[in-house]
Structures are given as C-alpha cells and as structure tokens.
Amino acid sequence: MNRNHLLHAVDGLALTDTATRRASAHFAVLTAIGGISQTLTRQDVAVALPEVLVDLLSASGLTSGVLFVPGKTRDTFRMATSCGLSPAINARLEHHCAHSSIFADVAHAMGPLVLGASVESPAGRDLLADVRGASGLLIPFIADRACLGMLLMISPRTDLNEPDWIAFASGMATQIGQAFALSQTMARLVDSEARYRRFIETTSEGVGVVDASGKLTFLNAQLASILGRAIPDVLGHALVEFLDAAGVKTFERDEFILAAGRPAQSEVRFVRPDGVDVWAIVGSSPIFDAKGHPEGFLATVMDVSARRHADAARKAAAVANASLQTQLLQAQKMDAVGRLAGGVAHDFNNILSVILSYGEMLLEELPADGTLHADLNEIVRAGRRAADLTRQLLMFSSQQIMVPRVIDLNEQLSELHKVLPRILGADVQIVVVPGEDLGRIHADPASIEQLILNLVVNARDAMPTGGTLTIETKDVVLDASYAGAHLGVKAGRYAMIAVSDTGCGMDASTQARIFEPFFTTKARGKGTGLGLSSVFGIVEQLGGSIVLASEAGRGTRFAVHIPRIDTMAAPEPEPEALHDSLRGTETILLVEDDDQVRALACRIMRTYGYAVIEASSPGEAILIAERTPKIDLLLSDVVMPQMSGPELAKRLTPGRPSMKVLCMSGYTDDSIVRHGVLEGDLPFLQKPITAETLTRKVRFVLDPARS
C-alpha cells in the first residue's frame, strides 16, 4: 500500500479540533482501511498483519500500537504484532493477555475502551501503566457480533479519551472487522477450493465437468489416465468421442435422462489410442444454473476393467470347473463300468475256456459228417464270438494284455491303408495326411491297429451314403493350460492320430455316452456297442487321451494323443516257433483256483503226454513243490487268493533255476501283473484257453531253443 497516499492531513486529527480537518482525516483512515481489506484478501493474514498495523497507525497519525488476535481458547487473545514499543512493554502486554480479563471484557462489550492514567477504570489504567503519560484506545474488530481481533492505539501526546476519537474508533472497529471477516471468508474459500481440488486429484475415480454442449471443461488426471490421453488433448472434447459404438448409444440414452434433470449411470467401454479397452462405470449428475435449468453435468468415471476381467476369469473358471466335474463324473462312471466289465470278462473267460476246450475236443472225436458234429461246431463258433466280446471288454477296461514296442504311427498307418478300401467301400473317399518326422510311440501294434480300425468302422457307419474319411498324424504339444482343462491329461509331447468323417455327426447326449460299453446308435443286431469303448480302453492303457469333436449333420472327428518317446522304432519281433508236435513228457505244476478250468487244463496237458501236478491255491503249490524234486514248468493263474501267480513264481524259482513259468488269466490287474507279465519277465497266455492255444504256448515256453 502507498502510505503517502493516505492523506497526511490525518495528522490534524491530533493537532486541531476543526471539523473539516477531522472529516478529512476520517476519510484518509477509511481509505487506508480499503487498502487494508485488499491486503488481507491478497495475502495470508499472519503475513499481512504487521503491514496492516503500520497502515492503521499511519492513517491515524500514530506511531505505536499492537494488534491482538483470538487465542486457542474462548475469550482469550494473543499478541500478533506490535509497532513502536520496547521489548519490556511488549512483554508486559503479553502478560496482560495471559492474565487480564480486560480483553474478554472488550470483546463482550463490542466497543472501544479508553486507556490511560486519567481513566476511572482500574483495568484501563493498569494496561498502559508502564507507558508514561500515554493515552490509548483498545478497539475490537467486530463482524456478525463476533470479535475477530483488537487494535491497541497508543499516543504519548494526544488524549484519546475524547468523544471524536471514541466515535472514530467505533466506526473503524466495524470497518476493520468487516475487512477481517472478508479475509477469513476468502481464506476459507481458498482452503476449501484447495481441499476439494486435492480430493478430485487424489481420488481413484476420473472426474470431469461437461458443459451444455457436451464438451469437457475440466477433468482430473485420473480421467485422463483412464482415457489414455493428456489433459490438453481431452479438454474441449465430448466423452462420447472416446467410446466404442455400443457405448455411444448408451451415452445418448443417458443424455436424455440428464436433460430431464435426473442423474444417470451406465457401464461403457472406452477405446484408448494404445488399443487397450477400458471398461468403466460412468455416473452423471446434472449441474443447474441459478434459475434451476441444467447447464451441464458432472461425470465420475470408475475403471472397472480389473473387475470385468476378474468376473470373466471367474466365469471361465466356473465353466472349467463344471467341465472338469463333468469329466470327473464321466471318468468315475467309466472306471466303475470298466471294473465291472473286467470282472465279467474274467469270469466269462474261465467259462469260455471250459466250453471251447471241451467243444473242440468233442469235435475231434465225432464224425465230421454227422449232425452232432455240425451242431457242436455252431456251439464252438458261438463261444469264439463270445471270446471276442470278452476281449473287447478287456480292451475297454484297460485290462487287455499288450506286448508293447517302439513303433512309428505312419508306418502302421501305411500298412493298414492297404485294407481300408475293402472296409469302407467305393463310395467313401480316403484322405491320409501323414505328419512329417512323426515322433515314435511305445505301444502294442495290434492294439493300435484295432484302435484305428474301430475308428474307421465307426466313421464308415456314420456315412451310409458315402463321404470323405480323413486320417492325419502329427506331433503335438499339450501345454499345462490344456492339461488343466482336461481331466487325466498330462502336459507333454504326444503323437496324434485323428480320424474325421463327413457323416451325420452326433448330438450332445450321444457324445456323453459314446464310449460306454454296449451303447450304440445302430439298429438292434447291427453292432455290439464295444467298438469305441475298446478305443477308449486302449487309449487309457497307453496313458493317452482322446478328444471328440462332433456336430449333428456336420461330421465327427476323433483325435487320439499317445505319449511320444525318443527311441527309434524297434524291428518286428520273431514269431513264436511252430512245433511239429505239441506233445511232451515234462512235469508241470498247475496252479488254478477255478476247479473247472484246473480240471480242463489238467486233462489237456495229460492228453498231450505231460505229467501234471494239480494245486488249487498258491499255498498248496508251495507245499507240493517242497516234496517234488523236479518241476519243468509252473503253469499258474495270475489272480488268486493268498498271492498272485508272478509272486508264486518268485517264491519257487530261486531253488529251481531251470524251472520255466507260464502265467494265464482272463484279465490283468495293474497291481499284480504289471510287476512281471507286462514288462516281459514272464510269458503270458490270455484266457479263454483251448487245447491248441494252451499246448502251443506250453511247448513254446519249454522249447530249449527259446532260452
């Protein structure tokens, strides 16, 4: 403030009683107060107070004074700044602030208090007792009936206890109070604006102000971040410009709601320049002018992309869990059916062993041209068909004995390709797509051939009027995510063989049961329902997986994944030697817990000249072996009470290094047979047995050339 501008004529207030001079001085003081108001609103109050005090004293023609402001507690005040007073007097005044009630009294009275030695009030005399001959006025600054501070004016020459000075001080108190009140209001406004700006800038939501034309006039940094743009690049643009097509329609609907003066909320997708889509909930609240008309709206934008992604992930996980649950139930059902099928096949094989063997032996004794021979031959043929069914049941239950070796799927397919046209017929086109450098697998060639043929026959039956059959092979890698989504599948490298057709396809209900044994969509008598169940069992036994893709009217594709190995394909094994005579004189210890099968095997072997010692259990066999000096062959069932056939062989062979072992069974059991038979340590004969199969296998095992 330019103090020279404050009309030095105010000095006349202390020198003359002329009304004109006093009026001029009062005007100068009021002018100074106007400048003080600007100072208080322009600067922080604490910084401006020393300047305010000097201006007030200069305008009043005085040089000494003190400004007091409210203290921390009610009706208390503290010194804010002083001018023209010694440190001792300042200390005295500070003491009064702390211990005298004069300030509270003045605040309550809301009027000036005359101070000095000549006044009657003890408090008024005491406050300036240390200022010799001084006169003073303690002026409260009043606004809205509240004391915002006080000014102590001290004059060593002029007696301020005069009506004009008191009236002047009263008027000044009101003016200064209003100036202080205005400064406090402005300070609160600035603080409020800063607080709300901090809130808007630190909130996790985007905030924007949109005018009546739909353009953004303000936005915080978070909204700019959500949009993927700098604030200057967004100001003056409409939010709708950054939305996808669906969001534009949604926003246009919301604008109708806002135009009616109601808030709106919608979930939309913003398209950022970096190609990232941001899902957000936009809440819009109308902004009204002084007349209550909408003049724009306040938009709050909450980024919910993470929530959307999490929801999508949860839904995908739920679908995956449901799929895994379905697969688990299916696997449990197939396992239960497989166990049942394996058990049934085992019992049937024992029964069929008796039927087929006695039937074949009777055929040899009956005249070939007799009626009984023909009838008995039909019985034997039916028994063989039943044996085929039990073999397929064993395949389904993964209990079929395999003789695995390292093979090349392409070579296997090449050999099989020669017979496919005869199976499929002329109206089916065959397309074979072999994979290059296909990895090898460890499998039983006969089982792989059975697998391919069953899939081919199934495809043929799905194309009664012809079509295209495609067989392809290739190497695939099933990753962890695929394995996690398919129960029982392990991540790793696989050789794949896929069989596709352009036939009738399958609906969902058919697909759910397609691998069940005896399930078929063919007419009664046209199929056993064991073809695909056998495929399923073979794949399970190989440690692989099978994937079905089909749609009614659009064909079917079966993709089989078999674990790959790095070993080169092994040469074809030597076939079992054909012996001119199946007879022998060796001693055989026969161990079989089924009485009929044991009696049958004993009769066959004795018929062919062998010396047979029977045992109905492993325990009995051990006792017999202890008192029998020479046993050439142990012929044992695999699954028996007390111990298995392979375990019995381990008990007996240490003391009989020359004894040979042959195991036989109607099915295999992982916990027993795989410890010996399937690994090639022990020869194995699959039931049902016949005289020809049993004697040929026995002769093969006993033949010295084999060892």
KOLNU-222831 format. One line per field, with one value per residue (C-alpha): residue in one letter; x, y, z. Coordinates in steps of 0.1 Angstrom, whole numbers, plus 5000, padded with zeros to 4 digits. Example, Ala and Ser with C-alpha at 12.3 -4.5 7.8 and 13.67 -1.06 7.14 Angstrom:
% KOLNU-222831
r	c(A, S)
xx	c(5123, 5137)
yy	c(4955, 4989)
zz	c(5078, 5071)
This chain:
% KOLNU-222831
r	c(M, N, R, N, H, L, L, H, A, V, D, G, L, A, L, T, D, T, A, T, R, R, A, S, A, H, F, A, V, L, T, A, I, G, G, I, S, Q, T, L, T, R, Q, D, V, A, V, A, L, P, E, V, L, V, D, L, L, S, A, S, G, L, T, S, G, V, L, F, V, P, G, K, T, R, D, T, F, R, M, A, T, S, C, G, L, S, P, A, I, N, A, R, L, E, H, H, C, A, H, S, S, I, F, A, D, V, A, H, A, M, G, P, L, V, L, G, A, S, V, E, S, P, A, G, R, D, L, L, A, D, V, R, G, A, S, G, L, L, I, P, F, I, A, D, R, A, C, L, G, M, L, L, M, I, S, P, R, T, D, L, N, E, P, D, W, I, A, F, A, S, G, M, A, T, Q, I, G, Q, A, F, A, L, S, Q, T, M, A, R, L, V, D, S, E, A, R, Y, R, R, F, I, E, T, T, S, E, G, V, G, V, V, D, A, S, G, K, L, T, F, L, N, A, Q, L, A, S, I, L, G, R, A, I, P, D, V, L, G, H, A, L, V, E, F, L, D, A, A, G, V, K, T, F, E, R, D, E, F, I, L, A, A, G, R, P, A, Q, S, E, V, R, F, V, R, P, D, G, V, D, V, W, A, I, V, G, S, S, P, I, F, D, A, K, G, H, P, E, G, F, L, A, T, V, M, D, V, S, A, R, R, H, A, D, A, A, R, K, A, A, A, V, A, N, A, S, L, Q, T, Q, L, L, Q, A, Q, K, M, D, A, V, G, R, L, A, G, G, V, A, H, D, F, N, N, I, L, S, V, I, L, S, Y, G, E, M, L, L, E, E, L, P, A, D, G, T, L, H, A, D, L, N, E, I, V, R, A, G, R, R, A, A, D, L, T, R, Q, L, L, M, F, S, S, Q, Q, I, M, V, P, R, V, I, D, L, N, E, Q, L, S, E, L, H, K, V, L, P, R, I, L, G, A, D, V, Q, I, V, V, V, P, G, E, D, L, G, R, I, H, A, D, P, A, S, I, E, Q, L, I, L, N, L, V, V, N, A, R, D, A, M, P, T, G, G, T, L, T, I, E, T, K, D, V, V, L, D, A, S, Y, A, G, A, H, L, G, V, K, A, G, R, Y, A, M, I, A, V, S, D, T, G, C, G, M, D, A, S, T, Q, A, R, I, F, E, P, F, F, T, T, K, A, R, G, K, G, T, G, L, G, L, S, S, V, F, G, I, V, E, Q, L, G, G, S, I, V, L, A, S, E, A, G, R, G, T, R, F, A, V, H, I, P, R, I, D, T, M, A, A, P, E, P, E, P, E, A, L, H, D, S, L, R, G, T, E, T, I, L, L, V, E, D, D, D, Q, V, R, A, L, A, C, R, I, M, R, T, Y, G, Y, A, V, I, E, A, S, S, P, G, E, A, I, L, I, A, E, R, T, P, K, I, D, L, L, L, S, D, V, V, M, P, Q, M, S, G, P, E, L, A, K, R, L, T, P, G, R, P, S, M, K, V, L, C, M, S, G, Y, T, D, D, S, I, V, R, H, G, V, L, E, G, D, L, P, F, L, Q, K, P, I, T, A, E, T, L, T, R, K, V, R, F, V, L, D, P, A, R, S)
xx	c(5000, 5012, 5012, 5019, 4985, 4968, 4964, 4989, 4962, 4951, 4978, 4954, 4933, 4958, 4965, 4932, 4896, 4885, 4856, 4867, 4902, 4888, 4864, 4893, 4914, 4885, 4883, 4920, 4916, 4887, 4908, 4935, 4910, 4900, 4937, 4939, 4910, 4928, 4960, 4942, 4924, 4956, 4980, 4980, 4966, 4996, 5019, 4998, 4992, 5025, 5017, 4981, 4992, 5016, 4990, 4963, 4987, 5000, 4964, 4956, 4987, 5001, 5033, 5027, 5002, 4995, 4973, 4958, 4941, 4919, 4938, 4933, 4906, 4874, 4877, 4915, 4937, 4974, 4997, 5001, 5024, 5034, 5049, 5069, 5070, 5100, 5105, 5097, 5064, 5056, 5064, 5041, 5013, 5018, 5014, 4982, 4970, 4975, 4963, 4939, 4902, 4902, 4904, 4874, 4855, 4862, 4852, 4819, 4812, 4819, 4831, 4864, 4879, 4898, 4932, 4955, 4962, 4933, 4906, 4885, 4887, 4915, 4920, 4922, 4948, 4968, 4973, 4993, 5009, 5043, 5039, 5044, 5018, 5003, 4967, 4952, 4922, 4916, 4894, 4877, 4871, 4835, 4817, 4785, 4786, 4819, 4853, 4879, 4908, 4918, 4938, 4956, 4964, 4988, 4995, 5021, 5009, 4972, 4945, 4924, 4897, 4876, 4842, 4855, 4883, 4860, 4834, 4861, 4874, 4839, 4835, 4869, 4863, 4833, 4852, 4883, 4861, 4844, 4878, 4890, 4858, 4862, 4898, 4887, 4859, 4884, 4909, 4882, 4872, 4907, 4913, 4880, 4889, 4924, 4909, 4883, 4910, 4932, 4902, 4895, 4931, 4938, 4905, 4908, 4879, 4880, 4861, 4851, 4828, 4808, 4791, 4757, 4772, 4786, 4823, 4846, 4857, 4875, 4890, 4913, 4945, 4928, 4902, 4929, 4947, 4916, 4912, 4949, 4954, 4969, 4946, 4950, 4941, 4908, 4896, 4870, 4861, 4830, 4833, 4813, 4842, 4862, 4836, 4830, 4799, 4778, 4789, 4779, 4743, 4743, 4756, 4730, 4703, 4719, 4718, 4680, 4679, 4703, 4683, 4653, 4674, 4679, 4712, 4723, 4747, 4759, 4787, 4806, 4838, 4864, 4888, 4923, 4948, 4972, 4945, 4936, 4899, 4889, 4855, 4841, 4810, 4801, 4779, 4765, 4748, 4732, 4746, 4719, 4722, 4708, 4674, 4674, 4680, 4706, 4737, 4759, 4768, 4794, 4808, 4825, 4843, 4853, 4876, 4861, 4883, 4900, 4866, 4854, 4885, 4881, 4844, 4853, 4881, 4857, 4831, 4857, 4869, 4833, 4828, 4861, 4853, 4819, 4836, 4861, 4833, 4815, 4847, 4853, 4818, 4823, 4857, 4843, 4814, 4837, 4860, 4832, 4818, 4854, 4859, 4826, 4834, 4868, 4854, 4827, 4852, 4874, 4846, 4834, 4869, 4870, 4836, 4845, 4877, 4857, 4831, 4856, 4881, 4856, 4838, 4869, 4879, 4845, 4847, 4878, 4860, 4828, 4825, 4829, 4798, 4775, 4746, 4761, 4794, 4777, 4756, 4787, 4806, 4780, 4784, 4821, 4817, 4793, 4819, 4846, 4823, 4817, 4855, 4858, 4833, 4852, 4884, 4868, 4855, 4891, 4902, 4876, 4886, 4923, 4930, 4939, 4974, 4996, 5031, 5043, 5073, 5085, 5065, 5061, 5024, 5030, 5044, 5015, 4990, 5008, 5003, 4967, 4959, 4961, 4930, 4909, 4892, 4878, 4864, 4850, 4836, 4838, 4816, 4839, 4870, 4900, 4924, 4956, 4977, 5009, 5028, 5065, 5092, 5065, 5076, 5076, 5053, 5056, 5025, 5012, 5010, 4979, 4962, 4970, 4957, 4925, 4921, 4924, 4901, 4874, 4875, 4874, 4844, 4826, 4832, 4820, 4788, 4782, 4784, 4758, 4756, 4793, 4816, 4852, 4873, 4904, 4932, 4960, 4990, 5012, 5033, 5015, 5025, 4997, 5005, 4996, 4965, 4952, 4960, 4943, 4911, 4910, 4909, 4936, 4957, 4993, 5012, 5039, 5047, 5023, 5019, 4984, 4963, 4929, 4901, 4875, 4843, 4817, 4789, 4758, 4776, 4764, 4743, 4754, 4735, 4751, 4786, 4781, 4777, 4797, 4824, 4802, 4803, 4772, 4760, 4752, 4731, 4728, 4697, 4693, 4716, 4738, 4765, 4779, 4785, 4820, 4840, 4845, 4846, 4876, 4893, 4887, 4903, 4933, 4940, 4937, 4961, 4986, 4985, 4970, 4938, 4910, 4892, 4858, 4845, 4812, 4781, 4749, 4748, 4784, 4806, 4828, 4865, 4883, 4918, 4939, 4970, 4996, 5028, 5059, 5093, 5127, 5137, 5138, 5113, 5121, 5122, 5094, 5098, 5103, 5070, 5066, 5080, 5056, 5063, 5056, 5044, 5027, 5032, 5057, 5067, 5078, 5064, 5041, 5029, 4994, 4980, 4944, 4918, 4889, 4880, 4866, 4895, 4920, 4904, 4903, 4939, 4950, 4931, 4945, 4981, 4978, 4962, 4993, 5017, 5027, 5029, 5006, 5006, 4975, 4972, 4941, 4960, 4995, 4999, 4992, 5016, 5044, 5039, 5038, 5070, 5088, 5083, 5086, 5123, 5118, 5093, 5099, 5071, 5050, 5016, 4997, 4967, 4976, 4949, 4944, 4938, 4968, 4992, 4994, 5010, 5040, 5046, 5044, 5069, 5093, 5089, 5097, 5123, 5153, 5157, 5148, 5168, 5158, 5120, 5101, 5070, 5038, 5010, 4975, 4945, 4911, 4921, 4951, 4955, 4978, 4990, 4999, 5005, 5024, 5051, 5061, 5040, 5035, 5072, 5081, 5096, 5071, 5053, 5016, 4986, 4953, 4922, 4900, 4923, 4918, 4938, 4956, 4965, 4975, 4997, 5013, 5022, 5035, 5056, 5069, 5080, 5096, 5114, 5151, 5157, 5138, 5162)
yy	c(5000, 5036, 5052, 5087, 5083, 5082, 5119, 5132, 5156, 5130, 5144, 5173, 5149, 5152, 5190, 5207, 5204, 5218, 5196, 5198, 5186, 5158, 5148, 5148, 5127, 5102, 5099, 5091, 5064, 5049, 5049, 5032, 5006, 4999, 4992, 4971, 4950, 4943, 4934, 4909, 4893, 4892, 4878, 4853, 4870, 4861, 4876, 4907, 4917, 4937, 4957, 4962, 4976, 5001, 5013, 5018, 5037, 5058, 5067, 5077, 5098, 5075, 5055, 5030, 5002, 4965, 4940, 4912, 4881, 4854, 4827, 4790, 4791, 4811, 4848, 4847, 4868, 4869, 4895, 4891, 4921, 4954, 4987, 5015, 4997, 4985, 4948, 4954, 4970, 4941, 4916, 4935, 4934, 4897, 4892, 4911, 4889, 4858, 4871, 4900, 4898, 4932, 4917, 4894, 4924, 4945, 4916, 4911, 4949, 4951, 4987, 5006, 5010, 5042, 5035, 5057, 5072, 5096, 5070, 5057, 5020, 5003, 4979, 5008, 5025, 4993, 4982, 5013, 5019, 5013, 5038, 5071, 5098, 5077, 5076, 5047, 5030, 4993, 4988, 4954, 4943, 4933, 4913, 4894, 4901, 4883, 4898, 4889, 4908, 4940, 4971, 4989, 5025, 5044, 5081, 5097, 5132, 5131, 5123, 5097, 5099, 5123, 5118, 5123, 5098, 5073, 5077, 5074, 5042, 5027, 5032, 5019, 4988, 4979, 4986, 4967, 4938, 4935, 4935, 4908, 4888, 4891, 4879, 4849, 4841, 4843, 4822, 4795, 4797, 4792, 4764, 4748, 4750, 4736, 4708, 4698, 4701, 4677, 4654, 4655, 4650, 4622, 4602, 4569, 4579, 4601, 4633, 4657, 4687, 4688, 4719, 4723, 4715, 4682, 4693, 4687, 4719, 4703, 4668, 4654, 4634, 4601, 4606, 4615, 4583, 4562, 4577, 4572, 4608, 4640, 4665, 4692, 4665, 4659, 4694, 4707, 4672, 4652, 4620, 4602, 4607, 4581, 4554, 4523, 4520, 4504, 4530, 4558, 4545, 4541, 4576, 4591, 4574, 4589, 4624, 4622, 4613, 4642, 4666, 4658, 4668, 4633, 4615, 4586, 4557, 4532, 4508, 4516, 4508, 4535, 4529, 4542, 4552, 4524, 4499, 4489, 4488, 4502, 4493, 4519, 4529, 4565, 4583, 4616, 4642, 4674, 4708, 4736, 4773, 4800, 4795, 4757, 4749, 4722, 4737, 4706, 4677, 4663, 4630, 4604, 4576, 4544, 4520, 4485, 4467, 4447, 4437, 4428, 4407, 4390, 4383, 4369, 4348, 4336, 4327, 4309, 4291, 4281, 4268, 4249, 4236, 4224, 4208, 4191, 4180, 4165, 4148, 4135, 4120, 4105, 4091, 4077, 4061, 4047, 4034, 4017, 4002, 3992, 3973, 3956, 3947, 3934, 3912, 3899, 3892, 3873, 3851, 3846, 3837, 3809, 3797, 3800, 3781, 3751, 3755, 3760, 3734, 3706, 3716, 3713, 3680, 3666, 3678, 3657, 3626, 3630, 3621, 3652, 3644, 3638, 3660, 3663, 3675, 3703, 3713, 3712, 3733, 3760, 3759, 3764, 3792, 3810, 3805, 3821, 3851, 3854, 3853, 3882, 3901, 3895, 3906, 3939, 3942, 3938, 3964, 3988, 3981, 3986, 3951, 3936, 3922, 3941, 3934, 3970, 3980, 4012, 4019, 4045, 4055, 4065, 4030, 4014, 4035, 4028, 3991, 3995, 4018, 3988, 3972, 4003, 4004, 3970, 3980, 4014, 4007, 4026, 4055, 4067, 4088, 4081, 4110, 4102, 4131, 4117, 4141, 4148, 4135, 4120, 4110, 4073, 4058, 4028, 4006, 3972, 3973, 3950, 3974, 4004, 3986, 3977, 4014, 4027, 4001, 4007, 4045, 4038, 4015, 4040, 4067, 4044, 4037, 4074, 4078, 4054, 4073, 4079, 4108, 4116, 4099, 4117, 4102, 4125, 4122, 4148, 4157, 4179, 4195, 4197, 4226, 4230, 4250, 4223, 4196, 4217, 4218, 4181, 4156, 4130, 4147, 4154, 4182, 4170, 4158, 4135, 4118, 4124, 4104, 4119, 4102, 4126, 4119, 4140, 4119, 4125, 4137, 4134, 4155, 4163, 4135, 4109, 4123, 4120, 4082, 4073, 4055, 4034, 3997, 3983, 4018, 4021, 4042, 4014, 3993, 3962, 3934, 3958, 3964, 3953, 3988, 3979, 3994, 4029, 4016, 3994, 4025, 4043, 4014, 4012, 4049, 4048, 4018, 4037, 4067, 4089, 4108, 4111, 4142, 4141, 4170, 4165, 4183, 4168, 4169, 4181, 4151, 4138, 4140, 4117, 4129, 4104, 4116, 4090, 4099, 4103, 4087, 4095, 4059, 4046, 4021, 3985, 3957, 3932, 3905, 3870, 3850, 3820, 3789, 3764, 3729, 3698, 3681, 3698, 3668, 3665, 3645, 3673, 3677, 3706, 3722, 3735, 3762, 3773, 3783, 3777, 3740, 3736, 3754, 3735, 3702, 3712, 3723, 3691, 3669, 3688, 3685, 3649, 3641, 3655, 3634, 3658, 3648, 3672, 3680, 3700, 3727, 3748, 3776, 3791, 3777, 3742, 3747, 3756, 3725, 3703, 3720, 3712, 3675, 3673, 3671, 3681, 3706, 3717, 3742, 3763, 3769, 3794, 3816, 3853, 3864, 3841, 3842, 3845, 3856, 3862, 3839, 3861, 3863, 3825, 3822, 3844, 3821, 3789, 3798, 3806, 3769, 3758, 3778, 3755, 3757, 3777, 3798, 3805, 3827, 3827, 3849, 3861, 3897, 3917, 3936, 3966, 3959, 3923, 3915, 3947, 3938, 3909, 3898, 3931, 3940, 3908, 3890, 3862, 3846, 3851, 3832, 3851, 3832, 3817, 3788, 3760, 3728, 3743, 3776, 3760, 3733, 3755, 3781, 3754, 3739, 3774, 3781, 3747, 3746, 3748, 3768, 3797, 3800)
zz	c(5000, 4992, 5026, 5011, 4995, 5029, 5031, 5057, 5067, 5092, 5115, 5120, 5140, 5168, 5163, 5157, 5165, 5132, 5120, 5084, 5092, 5112, 5084, 5061, 5085, 5089, 5051, 5050, 5076, 5056, 5025, 5044, 5056, 5020, 5012, 5043, 5030, 4998, 5017, 5039, 5009, 4988, 5014, 5042, 5073, 5095, 5069, 5063, 5100, 5105, 5074, 5084, 5118, 5103, 5078, 5106, 5128, 5099, 5088, 5124, 5128, 5155, 5157, 5185, 5187, 5189, 5170, 5190, 5175, 5192, 5212, 5212, 5238, 5242, 5252, 5250, 5228, 5219, 5205, 5168, 5161, 5176, 5164, 5183, 5216, 5236, 5244, 5280, 5272, 5247, 5275, 5298, 5273, 5267, 5304, 5304, 5275, 5296, 5330, 5325, 5317, 5300, 5265, 5272, 5286, 5255, 5232, 5250, 5251, 5214, 5217, 5223, 5257, 5267, 5284, 5304, 5338, 5337, 5332, 5361, 5352, 5371, 5342, 5318, 5339, 5346, 5309, 5300, 5334, 5320, 5292, 5309, 5301, 5273, 5263, 5244, 5228, 5227, 5197, 5190, 5154, 5152, 5125, 5129, 5166, 5169, 5179, 5152, 5168, 5186, 5179, 5207, 5196, 5219, 5218, 5241, 5233, 5225, 5249, 5231, 5257, 5236, 5220, 5185, 5189, 5206, 5178, 5152, 5169, 5170, 5132, 5125, 5145, 5124, 5091, 5102, 5115, 5081, 5064, 5087, 5082, 5044, 5046, 5067, 5043, 5014, 5033, 5039, 5003, 4991, 5016, 5006, 4969, 4976, 4997, 4970, 4943, 4963, 4967, 4930, 4920, 4945, 4941, 4923, 4901, 4870, 4874, 4846, 4841, 4809, 4797, 4780, 4746, 4759, 4759, 4788, 4805, 4834, 4841, 4866, 4859, 4867, 4840, 4815, 4825, 4820, 4785, 4778, 4768, 4782, 4798, 4770, 4744, 4761, 4771, 4747, 4735, 4744, 4764, 4737, 4713, 4733, 4735, 4713, 4692, 4719, 4744, 4721, 4721, 4758, 4764, 4740, 4762, 4793, 4778, 4776, 4813, 4822, 4801, 4823, 4853, 4867, 4874, 4851, 4854, 4828, 4821, 4789, 4772, 4763, 4734, 4742, 4715, 4726, 4717, 4753, 4760, 4794, 4809, 4832, 4851, 4843, 4867, 4855, 4877, 4862, 4871, 4874, 4869, 4892, 4877, 4881, 4845, 4836, 4822, 4820, 4842, 4865, 4853, 4875, 4858, 4877, 4859, 4864, 4838, 4866, 4880, 4845, 4838, 4872, 4866, 4832, 4848, 4875, 4849, 4828, 4859, 4868, 4833, 4835, 4869, 4857, 4827, 4850, 4873, 4843, 4831, 4866, 4869, 4834, 4844, 4876, 4857, 4830, 4857, 4875, 4843, 4833, 4866, 4862, 4826, 4835, 4863, 4839, 4812, 4837, 4848, 4812, 4801, 4826, 4815, 4778, 4784, 4795, 4767, 4739, 4750, 4757, 4725, 4704, 4719, 4712, 4676, 4672, 4684, 4664, 4627, 4606, 4585, 4615, 4627, 4662, 4647, 4629, 4660, 4682, 4657, 4660, 4697, 4694, 4668, 4693, 4720, 4699, 4692, 4730, 4734, 4710, 4731, 4763, 4746, 4737, 4772, 4784, 4760, 4773, 4810, 4801, 4812, 4778, 4778, 4755, 4740, 4735, 4714, 4698, 4667, 4640, 4636, 4600, 4592, 4610, 4591, 4558, 4563, 4573, 4544, 4521, 4536, 4543, 4508, 4514, 4548, 4536, 4502, 4469, 4480, 4507, 4497, 4518, 4526, 4545, 4558, 4575, 4597, 4588, 4612, 4634, 4669, 4679, 4705, 4728, 4721, 4711, 4673, 4674, 4698, 4676, 4646, 4665, 4676, 4640, 4625, 4652, 4645, 4607, 4610, 4632, 4606, 4578, 4597, 4601, 4563, 4549, 4516, 4513, 4521, 4530, 4556, 4567, 4587, 4598, 4621, 4636, 4666, 4692, 4725, 4751, 4775, 4812, 4804, 4781, 4807, 4834, 4814, 4806, 4834, 4834, 4807, 4814, 4797, 4773, 4738, 4720, 4687, 4674, 4651, 4641, 4622, 4607, 4587, 4569, 4582, 4603, 4634, 4670, 4693, 4729, 4745, 4722, 4728, 4765, 4762, 4731, 4749, 4772, 4765, 4747, 4738, 4701, 4678, 4653, 4648, 4670, 4659, 4638, 4663, 4697, 4711, 4720, 4692, 4706, 4742, 4731, 4716, 4749, 4769, 4745, 4748, 4786, 4788, 4767, 4790, 4763, 4757, 4732, 4721, 4704, 4683, 4666, 4655, 4643, 4605, 4601, 4608, 4636, 4645, 4670, 4679, 4699, 4717, 4726, 4745, 4723, 4730, 4715, 4709, 4673, 4661, 4671, 4645, 4643, 4670, 4659, 4658, 4681, 4665, 4651, 4665, 4646, 4678, 4707, 4729, 4757, 4788, 4811, 4847, 4851, 4883, 4875, 4900, 4893, 4918, 4894, 4897, 4861, 4845, 4865, 4856, 4819, 4818, 4836, 4811, 4780, 4792, 4802, 4769, 4753, 4774, 4802, 4839, 4857, 4894, 4905, 4931, 4939, 4957, 4959, 4995, 4983, 4953, 4977, 4998, 4967, 4954, 4986, 4981, 4944, 4932, 4896, 4881, 4845, 4842, 4866, 4849, 4871, 4871, 4877, 4901, 4931, 4968, 4991, 4963, 4926, 4900, 4895, 4933, 4935, 4907, 4927, 4957, 4937, 4911, 4934, 4942, 4907, 4882, 4853, 4860, 4834, 4842, 4822, 4836, 4823, 4832, 4820, 4828, 4841, 4873, 4874, 4910, 4902, 4865, 4856, 4881, 4859, 4830, 4811, 4814, 4796, 4825, 4824, 4794, 4794, 4780, 4777, 4786, 4773, 4767, 4742, 4737, 4707, 4724, 4757, 4743, 4717, 4744, 4768, 4740, 4731, 4767, 4773, 4739, 4748, 4716, 4731, 4761)
